[in-house]
Amino acid sequence: MLQGTSMSSPAVGGIIALLLEANLSLTPQQVKDILATTAIVDSSTGIIPAQGSLPWGYGKQMPMLL
């Protein structure tokens, strides 16, 4: 099973590409803010501190919510 950063990096890269396709004027900080504020937390991630966590970052990305 593929998991971890080996799978999350291309997935998040694809999400970023879609964000930039929709709005090419987004800055890197705006992209980071969008990813951080739209990430979800559930029973798998547990509570995530404001600065993010090592295993989960800011939570799970759900591109359909963007």
Backbone atoms as SQL, in Angstrom:
CREATE TABLE atoms (id INTEGER PRIMARY KEY, chain TEXT, resi INTEGER, resn TEXT, atom TEXT, x REAL, y REAL, z REAL);
INSERT INTO atoms VALUES
  (1, 'A', 1, 'MET', 'N', 0.846, -1.173, 0.000),
  (2, 'A', 1, 'MET', 'CA', 0.000, 0.000, 0.000),
  (3, 'A', 1, 'MET', 'C', 0.892, 1.237, 0.000),
  (4, 'A', 2, 'LEU', 'N', 0.592, 2.185, -0.874),
  (5, 'A', 2, 'LEU', 'CA', 1.318, 3.446, -0.907),
  (6, 'A', 2, 'LEU', 'C', 0.699, 4.404, 0.093),
  (7, 'A', 3, 'GLN', 'N', 1.554, 5.051, 0.868),
  (8, 'A', 3, 'GLN', 'CA', 1.032, 5.966, 1.886),
  (9, 'A', 3, 'GLN', 'C', 2.093, 6.995, 2.258),
  (10, 'A', 4, 'GLY', 'N', 1.735, 7.909, 3.129),
  (11, 'A', 4, 'GLY', 'CA', 2.673, 8.898, 3.621),
  (12, 'A', 4, 'GLY', 'C', 2.984, 9.975, 2.594),
  (13, 'A', 5, 'THR', 'N', 4.159, 10.591, 2.760),
  (14, 'A', 5, 'THR', 'CA', 4.516, 11.707, 1.878),
  (15, 'A', 5, 'THR', 'C', 4.682, 11.267, 0.434),
  (16, 'A', 6, 'SER', 'N', 4.976, 9.990, 0.210),
  (17, 'A', 6, 'SER', 'CA', 5.094, 9.505, -1.165),
  (18, 'A', 6, 'SER', 'C', 3.787, 9.658, -1.924),
  (19, 'A', 7, 'MET', 'N', 2.683, 9.599, -1.231),
  (20, 'A', 7, 'MET', 'CA', 1.378, 9.768, -1.868),
  (21, 'A', 7, 'MET', 'C', 0.800, 11.161, -1.646),
  (22, 'A', 8, 'SER', 'N', 1.082, 11.772, -0.514),
  (23, 'A', 8, 'SER', 'CA', 0.477, 13.084, -0.236),
  (24, 'A', 8, 'SER', 'C', 1.090, 14.192, -1.077),
  (25, 'A', 9, 'SER', 'N', 2.383, 14.120, -1.345),
  (26, 'A', 9, 'SER', 'CA', 3.022, 15.197, -2.117),
  (27, 'A', 9, 'SER', 'C', 2.425, 15.346, -3.512),
  (28, 'A', 10, 'PRO', 'N', 2.278, 14.268, -4.299),
  (29, 'A', 10, 'PRO', 'CA', 1.662, 14.452, -5.613),
  (30, 'A', 10, 'PRO', 'C', 0.188, 14.855, -5.526),
  (31, 'A', 11, 'ALA', 'N', -0.508, 14.376, -4.522),
  (32, 'A', 11, 'ALA', 'CA', -1.922, 14.738, -4.376),
  (33, 'A', 11, 'ALA', 'C', -2.063, 16.227, -4.075),
  (34, 'A', 12, 'VAL', 'N', -1.280, 16.725, -3.133),
  (35, 'A', 12, 'VAL', 'CA', -1.346, 18.145, -2.785),
  (36, 'A', 12, 'VAL', 'C', -0.825, 18.992, -3.940),
  (37, 'A', 13, 'GLY', 'N', 0.185, 18.507, -4.642),
  (38, 'A', 13, 'GLY', 'CA', 0.666, 19.221, -5.825),
  (39, 'A', 13, 'GLY', 'C', -0.432, 19.376, -6.863),
  (40, 'A', 14, 'GLY', 'N', -1.240, 18.341, -7.042),
  (41, 'A', 14, 'GLY', 'CA', -2.370, 18.414, -7.970),
  (42, 'A', 14, 'GLY', 'C', -3.424, 19.405, -7.514),
  (43, 'A', 15, 'ILE', 'N', -3.683, 19.436, -6.207),
  (44, 'A', 15, 'ILE', 'CA', -4.641, 20.398, -5.657),
  (45, 'A', 15, 'ILE', 'C', -4.138, 21.819, -5.901),
  (46, 'A', 16, 'ILE', 'N', -2.839, 22.032, -5.667),
  (47, 'A', 16, 'ILE', 'CA', -2.261, 23.359, -5.888),
  (48, 'A', 16, 'ILE', 'C', -2.373, 23.743, -7.357),
  (49, 'A', 17, 'ALA', 'N', -2.124, 22.807, -8.255),
  (50, 'A', 17, 'ALA', 'CA', -2.257, 23.091, -9.690),
  (51, 'A', 17, 'ALA', 'C', -3.676, 23.520, -10.033),
  (52, 'A', 18, 'LEU', 'N', -4.668, 22.863, -9.456),
  (53, 'A', 18, 'LEU', 'CA', -6.058, 23.232, -9.705),
  (54, 'A', 18, 'LEU', 'C', -6.379, 24.612, -9.141),
  (55, 'A', 19, 'LEU', 'N', -5.840, 24.919, -7.951),
  (56, 'A', 19, 'LEU', 'CA', -6.043, 26.248, -7.375),
  (57, 'A', 19, 'LEU', 'C', -5.463, 27.329, -8.278),
  (58, 'A', 20, 'LEU', 'N', -4.240, 27.087, -8.771),
  (59, 'A', 20, 'LEU', 'CA', -3.594, 28.078, -9.621),
  (60, 'A', 20, 'LEU', 'C', -4.261, 28.180, -10.991),
  (61, 'A', 21, 'GLU', 'N', -4.820, 27.082, -11.462),
  (62, 'A', 21, 'GLU', 'CA', -5.559, 27.143, -12.722),
  (63, 'A', 21, 'GLU', 'C', -6.789, 28.037, -12.574),
  (64, 'A', 22, 'ALA', 'N', -7.415, 27.966, -11.396),
  (65, 'A', 22, 'ALA', 'CA', -8.599, 28.777, -11.137),
  (66, 'A', 22, 'ALA', 'C', -8.247, 30.240, -10.850),
  (67, 'A', 23, 'ASN', 'N', -7.064, 30.471, -10.266),
  (68, 'A', 23, 'ASN', 'CA', -6.665, 31.831, -9.905),
  (69, 'A', 23, 'ASN', 'C', -5.144, 31.925, -9.954),
  (70, 'A', 24, 'LEU', 'N', -4.620, 32.299, -11.080),
  (71, 'A', 24, 'LEU', 'CA', -3.173, 32.352, -11.290),
  (72, 'A', 24, 'LEU', 'C', -2.488, 33.424, -10.446),
  (73, 'A', 25, 'SER', 'N', -3.235, 34.349, -9.893),
  (74, 'A', 25, 'SER', 'CA', -2.628, 35.428, -9.108),
  (75, 'A', 25, 'SER', 'C', -2.404, 35.063, -7.639),
  (76, 'A', 26, 'LEU', 'N', -2.751, 33.838, -7.241),
  (77, 'A', 26, 'LEU', 'CA', -2.520, 33.432, -5.853),
  (78, 'A', 26, 'LEU', 'C', -1.031, 33.428, -5.534),
  (79, 'A', 27, 'THR', 'N', -0.692, 33.939, -4.367),
  (80, 'A', 27, 'THR', 'CA', 0.700, 33.919, -3.916),
  (81, 'A', 27, 'THR', 'C', 0.968, 32.601, -3.199),
  (82, 'A', 28, 'PRO', 'N', 2.228, 32.234, -3.006),
  (83, 'A', 28, 'PRO', 'CA', 2.524, 31.014, -2.245),
  (84, 'A', 28, 'PRO', 'C', 1.896, 31.032, -0.844),
  (85, 'A', 29, 'GLN', 'N', 1.903, 32.184, -0.193),
  (86, 'A', 29, 'GLN', 'CA', 1.303, 32.268, 1.147),
  (87, 'A', 29, 'GLN', 'C', -0.203, 32.052, 1.086),
  (88, 'A', 30, 'GLN', 'N', -0.855, 32.610, 0.068),
  (89, 'A', 30, 'GLN', 'CA', -2.299, 32.405, -0.077),
  (90, 'A', 30, 'GLN', 'C', -2.625, 30.935, -0.314),
  (91, 'A', 31, 'VAL', 'N', -1.827, 30.256, -1.125),
  (92, 'A', 31, 'VAL', 'CA', -2.033, 28.824, -1.365),
  (93, 'A', 31, 'VAL', 'C', -1.881, 28.061, -0.056),
  (94, 'A', 32, 'LYS', 'N', -0.836, 28.361, 0.697),
  (95, 'A', 32, 'LYS', 'CA', -0.625, 27.692, 1.987),
  (96, 'A', 32, 'LYS', 'C', -1.803, 27.948, 2.926),
  (97, 'A', 33, 'ASP', 'N', -2.270, 29.193, 2.975),
  (98, 'A', 33, 'ASP', 'CA', -3.406, 29.529, 3.843),
  (99, 'A', 33, 'ASP', 'C', -4.666, 28.771, 3.432),
  (100, 'A', 34, 'ILE', 'N', -4.913, 28.669, 2.130),
  (101, 'A', 34, 'ILE', 'CA', -6.084, 27.929, 1.648),
  (102, 'A', 34, 'ILE', 'C', -5.989, 26.461, 2.056),
  (103, 'A', 35, 'LEU', 'N', -4.818, 25.862, 1.845),
  (104, 'A', 35, 'LEU', 'CA', -4.643, 24.454, 2.218),
  (105, 'A', 35, 'LEU', 'C', -4.820, 24.249, 3.718),
  (106, 'A', 36, 'ALA', 'N', -4.275, 25.168, 4.512),
  (107, 'A', 36, 'ALA', 'CA', -4.361, 25.025, 5.968),
  (108, 'A', 36, 'ALA', 'C', -5.783, 25.219, 6.482),
  (109, 'A', 37, 'THR', 'N', -6.504, 26.192, 5.926),
  (110, 'A', 37, 'THR', 'CA', -7.843, 26.490, 6.443),
  (111, 'A', 37, 'THR', 'C', -8.917, 25.542, 5.929),
  (112, 'A', 38, 'THR', 'N', -8.656, 24.835, 4.830),
  (113, 'A', 38, 'THR', 'CA', -9.663, 23.918, 4.306),
  (114, 'A', 38, 'THR', 'C', -9.392, 22.462, 4.686),
  (115, 'A', 39, 'ALA', 'N', -8.268, 22.203, 5.349),
  (116, 'A', 39, 'ALA', 'CA', -7.962, 20.829, 5.776),
  (117, 'A', 39, 'ALA', 'C', -8.952, 20.400, 6.848),
  (118, 'A', 40, 'ILE', 'N', -9.342, 19.140, 6.797),
  (119, 'A', 40, 'ILE', 'CA', -10.291, 18.642, 7.795),
  (120, 'A', 40, 'ILE', 'C', -9.551, 17.797, 8.834),
  (121, 'A', 41, 'VAL', 'N', -10.146, 17.745, 10.000),
  (122, 'A', 41, 'VAL', 'CA', -9.639, 16.948, 11.115),
  (123, 'A', 41, 'VAL', 'C', -10.728, 15.932, 11.446),
  (124, 'A', 42, 'ASP', 'N', -10.330, 14.689, 11.663),
  (125, 'A', 42, 'ASP', 'CA', -11.303, 13.661, 12.015),
  (126, 'A', 42, 'ASP', 'C', -10.721, 12.744, 13.081),
  (127, 'A', 43, 'SER', 'N', -11.363, 11.628, 13.311),
  (128, 'A', 43, 'SER', 'CA', -10.906, 10.713, 14.366),
  (129, 'A', 43, 'SER', 'C', -9.544, 10.100, 14.044),
  (130, 'A', 44, 'SER', 'N', -9.170, 10.029, 12.780),
  (131, 'A', 44, 'SER', 'CA', -7.850, 9.501, 12.418),
  (132, 'A', 44, 'SER', 'C', -6.737, 10.494, 12.730),
  (133, 'A', 45, 'THR', 'N', -6.980, 11.771, 12.446),
  (134, 'A', 45, 'THR', 'CA', -5.948, 12.781, 12.660),
  (135, 'A', 45, 'THR', 'C', -5.831, 13.180, 14.119),
  (136, 'A', 46, 'GLY', 'N', -6.937, 13.095, 14.838),
  (137, 'A', 46, 'GLY', 'CA', -6.945, 13.596, 16.212),
  (138, 'A', 46, 'GLY', 'C', -6.854, 15.113, 16.206),
  (139, 'A', 47, 'ILE', 'N', -6.555, 15.676, 17.356),
  (140, 'A', 47, 'ILE', 'CA', -6.440, 17.125, 17.472),
  (141, 'A', 47, 'ILE', 'C', -5.109, 17.561, 16.869),
  (142, 'A', 48, 'ILE', 'N', -5.145, 18.582, 16.032),
  (143, 'A', 48, 'ILE', 'CA', -3.940, 19.090, 15.373),
  (144, 'A', 48, 'ILE', 'C', -3.675, 20.500, 15.894),
  (145, 'A', 49, 'PRO', 'N', -2.453, 20.750, 16.397),
  (146, 'A', 49, 'PRO', 'CA', -2.143, 22.098, 16.878),
  (147, 'A', 49, 'PRO', 'C', -2.150, 23.120, 15.742),
  (148, 'A', 50, 'ALA', 'N', -2.257, 24.403, 16.089),
  (149, 'A', 50, 'ALA', 'CA', -2.348, 25.469, 15.091),
  (150, 'A', 50, 'ALA', 'C', -1.168, 25.478, 14.126),
  (151, 'A', 51, 'GLN', 'N', 0.009, 25.073, 14.573),
  (152, 'A', 51, 'GLN', 'CA', 1.190, 25.064, 13.705),
  (153, 'A', 51, 'GLN', 'C', 1.273, 23.801, 12.866),
  (154, 'A', 52, 'GLY', 'N', 0.294, 22.908, 12.972),
  (155, 'A', 52, 'GLY', 'CA', 0.302, 21.655, 12.229),
  (156, 'A', 52, 'GLY', 'C', 0.970, 20.552, 13.027),
  (157, 'A', 53, 'SER', 'N', 0.934, 19.350, 12.497),
  (158, 'A', 53, 'SER', 'CA', 1.566, 18.219, 13.163),
  (159, 'A', 53, 'SER', 'C', 2.471, 17.497, 12.176),
  (160, 'A', 54, 'LEU', 'N', 3.443, 16.787, 12.688),
  (161, 'A', 54, 'LEU', 'CA', 4.378, 16.085, 11.816),
  (162, 'A', 54, 'LEU', 'C', 3.685, 15.028, 10.960),
  (163, 'A', 55, 'PRO', 'N', 2.854, 14.155, 11.542),
  (164, 'A', 55, 'PRO', 'CA', 2.247, 13.131, 10.684),
  (165, 'A', 55, 'PRO', 'C', 1.110, 13.639, 9.787),
  (166, 'A', 56, 'TRP', 'N', 0.380, 14.684, 10.202),
  (167, 'A', 56, 'TRP', 'CA', -0.813, 15.089, 9.460),
  (168, 'A', 56, 'TRP', 'C', -0.735, 16.485, 8.864),
  (169, 'A', 57, 'GLY', 'N', 0.302, 17.246, 9.131),
  (170, 'A', 57, 'GLY', 'CA', 0.329, 18.627, 8.647),
  (171, 'A', 57, 'GLY', 'C', -0.800, 19.406, 9.277),
  (172, 'A', 58, 'TYR', 'N', -1.687, 19.975, 8.465),
  (173, 'A', 58, 'TYR', 'CA', -2.847, 20.706, 8.978),
  (174, 'A', 58, 'TYR', 'C', -4.118, 19.864, 8.944),
  (175, 'A', 59, 'GLY', 'N', -4.023, 18.632, 8.476),
  (176, 'A', 59, 'GLY', 'CA', -5.187, 17.756, 8.394),
  (177, 'A', 59, 'GLY', 'C', -5.273, 17.112, 7.025),
  (178, 'A', 60, 'LYS', 'N', -6.412, 16.572, 6.709),
  (179, 'A', 60, 'LYS', 'CA', -6.640, 15.913, 5.430),
  (180, 'A', 60, 'LYS', 'C', -7.167, 16.932, 4.413),
  (181, 'A', 61, 'GLN', 'N', -6.653, 16.842, 3.196),
  (182, 'A', 61, 'GLN', 'CA', -7.106, 17.732, 2.141),
  (183, 'A', 61, 'GLN', 'C', -8.323, 17.130, 1.461),
  (184, 'A', 62, 'MET', 'N', -9.319, 17.956, 1.249),
  (185, 'A', 62, 'MET', 'CA', -10.539, 17.538, 0.576),
  (186, 'A', 62, 'MET', 'C', -10.796, 18.511, -0.578),
  (187, 'A', 63, 'PRO', 'N', -10.236, 18.241, -1.759),
  (188, 'A', 63, 'PRO', 'CA', -10.313, 19.213, -2.851),
  (189, 'A', 63, 'PRO', 'C', -11.720, 19.598, -3.251),
  (190, 'A', 64, 'MET', 'N', -12.696, 18.742, -3.030),
  (191, 'A', 64, 'MET', 'CA', -14.045, 19.089, -3.426),
  (192, 'A', 64, 'MET', 'C', -14.629, 20.170, -2.522),
  (193, 'A', 65, 'LEU', 'N', -13.954, 20.452, -1.401),
  (194, 'A', 65, 'LEU', 'CA', -14.436, 21.503, -0.505),
  (195, 'A', 65, 'LEU', 'C', -13.860, 22.869, -0.872),
  (196, 'A', 66, 'LEU', 'N', -12.878, 22.912, -1.749),
  (197, 'A', 66, 'LEU', 'CA', -12.234, 24.185, -2.083),
  (198, 'A', 66, 'LEU', 'C', -13.075, 25.006, -3.015);
